């Protein structure tokens, strides 16, 4: 398998500009060759990368597992790829797998980097695995309890998935909120109650913030009850975020906790690893209601224009899927 093969890969070459390049792939005898079926655009993070907004202090920590190039540019970035193993170990040959790989039509990775997709999960839905893994880690960081009144601010892909998970905890009253009223339809398809931000109660037992906006974080803090944790899953890149740490922040003894998928939540870390967490995410994708989160699709050749649009004016889009066939 040492022969060089060719691939087409998406590269970000300047702020707001991407292109598809032809490049060689060198595969060792320990590698598997993946033929990509779909990849997913993680719109929040990839928009910041596309616009060159990764702070210098975070450039090493923000590296994707199979990233090529360096921030800010040129860089090959992404982490939601689904494809079929064209060659590799007998137990993987022909299997559909998920890989934390950038947007590319064929690639070689070590066999240990692939995650088999369960038979009841369609390839097109499996692109949600990375977002669902982020949501799982966020819920772990929040430590929800039976009967909690839980608010999720921001009905993007990750926020919707957090609410979808929390809704399944017995006795919990979950409200998903967003300033975009069109997200109500998505929430209904997920079986989650949608509420306008102005109608949210101000005594939540637990608040998750996933809107990506400073205004959303202020809303999350304003509705938290006494001694409540606000778990922030948003990443703001180089944006400075003002916080209302005066007013009642101290008297209500609020806690602001960051959540980031790069590390296993501390409560799970002694027993879980990244591979077990990803297997859990993939196993949960058998629920067809999650198709509501796939709101757009483009052919791979259209990705430069599609990401420019998503990074500039995404409209109502949640997860945007890239098709390779």
C-alpha positions, 0 to 999 in steps of 0.5 A, spaced: 500 500 500 506 504 499 504 507 492 502 514 492 494 515 490 491 522 488 486 526 492 482 532 492 482 536 498 479 543 501 484 548 503 483 555 506 488 559 503 486 566 505 481 570 509 474 568 506 477 564 500 478 557 499 479 552 494 480 545 492 487 542 491 489 536 487 494 532 492 498 526 493 497 521 498 502 516 501 499 510 505 503 505 509 501 498 510 498 500 517 493 505 514 486 504 511 484 508 505 477 512 505 473 514 500 469 519 502 461 519 502 459 525 506 463 531 510 459 536 515 461 543 516 461 545 523 459 552 522 461 556 528 468 553 528 469 553 521 467 560 520 472 562 525 477 558 521 475 560 514 475 568 516 482 567 519 479 568 527 483 563 530 487 567 536 495 566 536 495 563 543 490 558 541 493 555 534 496 549 537 490 547 541 485 548 535 489 543 531 484 538 528 487 531 528 489 530 521 489 538 519 495 540 514 498 547 514 498 552 519 493 557 522 491 562 519 493 560 512 493 556 508 490 550 512 486 544 511 481 544 516 475 540 518 473 534 523 466 530 520 468 525 515 464 519 513 466 514 508 467 507 506 474 503 507 477 501 500 483 498 503 485 496 510 485 490 515 480 485 513 475 487 519 474 494 516 474 493 509 468 495 506 466 498 512 462 505 513 466 509 518 467 516 521 473 520 521 475 526 524 478 528 518 478 535 513 474 535 507 477 531 502 475 525 497 480 520 499 485 519 504 489 515 508 489 514 516 491 509 521 486 504 522 486 506 529 483 513 527 477 510 524 470 509 528 465 504 525 458 507 523 453 502 526 448 499 521 442 503 523 445 510 522 445 512 514 451 515 512 448 522 511 446 523 518 453 520 521 456 527 519 453 529 526 457 525 530 462 530 532 457 535 534 453 530 538 460 528 541 461 535 543 453 536 546 455 529 550 461 532 553 457 539 554 451 535 558 457 531 562 460 538 564 453 540 566 451 535 571 444 535 570 439 532 575 433 528 575 427 533 575 432 539 573 429 545 570 434 546 564 434 552 559 439 551 553 440 558 549 442 557 542 438 553 537 444 551 533 446 544 531 450 543 538 444 547 542 439 542 539 443 536 541 444 538 548 436 539 549 435 533 545 439 529 550 437 533 556 430 532 554 431 524 555 433 525 563 427 523 567 423 529 570 427 534 567 423 540 564 427 543 558 426 549 554 430 550 548 431 558 546 433 562 540 432 569 537 430 566 530 423 563 531 424 558 525 428 554 530 421 552 533 420 547 527 426 544 528 425 543 536 418 540 535 421 535 530 426 533 536 421 533 541 423 539 545 419 545 547 421 551 544 421 558 548 422 565 546 428 568 550 423 573 553 418 568 555 424 564 559 423 563 567 428 566 571 430 560 576 433 555 571 437 549 575 442 549 569 443 553 563 447 551 557 449 556 552 451 555 545 449 561 541 456 563 539 454 570 541 455 575 547 448 577 547 446 569 548 451 568 554 448 575 557 441 572 557 443 565 559 446 568 566 440 572 567 435 566 567 440 562 572 437 561 579 441 561 585 447 557 585 446 555 578 451 553 573 452 556 566 455 551 561 458 555 555 459 551 549 460 557 544 467 558 542 468 566 540 475 566 537 478 572 537 472 576 540 472 579 546 466 578 550 463 582 555 460 579 562 455 582 567 459 580 573 456 586 577 448 586 578 446 579 581 452 575 579 455 574 586 449 575 590 446 569 586 453 565 587 452 563 579 458 559 576 460 560 569 463 553 566 467 552 560 466 546 556 470 544 550 470 537 547 478 536 546 478 533 553 473 528 556 469 532 562 472 531 569 467 526 572 468 521 566 475 522 565 477 516 569 473 511 566 472 514 559 476 515 553 475 519 546 474 512 542 468 510 547 465 517 547 465 517 540 462 510 539 456 513 544 455 519 539 455 514 533 450 509 537 445 515 538 445 517 531 440 511 530 434 516 531 431 519 525 428 525 528 436 528 528 435 529 520 432 535 522 439 538 523 441 537 516 438 543 513 443 544 507 447 540 502 452 542 497 457 538 492 464 537 494 466 542 488 461 547 491 464 547 498 469 554 497 462 558 495 458 554 500 463 555 506 464 563 504 456 563 504 455 560 511 461 564 514 458 570 512 450 570 512 448 563 514 441 564 514 437 559 518 442 553 516 444 548 522 448 542 519 451 543 512 452 537 509 457 536 503 456 530 498 462 527 494 458 522 489 
